[in-house]
Amino acid sequence: MKLTADELARIAALTGDRKRALEFLSAAVDKGLADIDLLETTKELDSIRKTDKFREIMEKARKSQPNEKRSSH
């Protein structure tokens, strides 16, 4: 079984490897992950959610969404 970049990000965040978690999450967004709800609510990402890098990744994800699906946050 091959894990996706967002799954690897969640595992890394849960194990305390915030740097790798952010790297994997950034890669997931680069590969097309744009599920803002998932990024904002997944408990496994709590440890990285308040970082500047996470906010940058969120902004990148928002920009990659089609206009009609963009969050107003």
Secondary structure, 3 states (H helix, E strand, C coil): CCCCHHHHHHHHHHCCCHHHHHHHHHHHHHCCCCCHHHHHHCHHHCCCCCCHHHHHHHHHHHHHCCHHHCCCC
